[in-house]
């Protein structure tokens, strides 16, 4: 039970950190297309959180990779 709590807490922490990083990147860029794509990714993350979707480490990695890919554009 304790491991499950820690695991869920870590996932919530990772999602919140990713959301903050995306928010900071939106603020830092002047490129409107990039801002739009970052907002779309942020909306995807927020929708998953609101729906209560159980995310695996793989899901979190995919979201992080999407973010890093967008930064590289």
Secondary structure in CASP SS format (residue, H / E / C, confidence):
PFRMAT SS
TARGET T0000
AUTHOR 0000-0000-0000
METHOD secondary structure of the structure
MODEL  1
X C 1.00
X H 1.00
X H 1.00
X H 1.00
X H 1.00
X H 1.00
X H 1.00
X H 1.00
X H 1.00
X H 1.00
X H 1.00
X H 1.00
X H 1.00
X H 1.00
X H 1.00
X H 1.00
X H 1.00
X H 1.00
X H 1.00
X H 1.00
X H 1.00
X H 1.00
X H 1.00
X H 1.00
X H 1.00
X H 1.00
X H 1.00
X H 1.00
X C 1.00
X C 1.00
X C 1.00
X H 1.00
X H 1.00
X H 1.00
X H 1.00
X H 1.00
X H 1.00
X H 1.00
X H 1.00
X H 1.00
X H 1.00
X H 1.00
X H 1.00
X H 1.00
X H 1.00
X H 1.00
X H 1.00
X H 1.00
X H 1.00
X H 1.00
X H 1.00
X C 1.00
X C 1.00
X C 1.00
X C 1.00
X C 1.00
X H 1.00
X H 1.00
X H 1.00
X H 1.00
X H 1.00
X H 1.00
X H 1.00
X H 1.00
X H 1.00
X H 1.00
X H 1.00
X H 1.00
X H 1.00
X H 1.00
X H 1.00
X H 1.00
X C 1.00
END
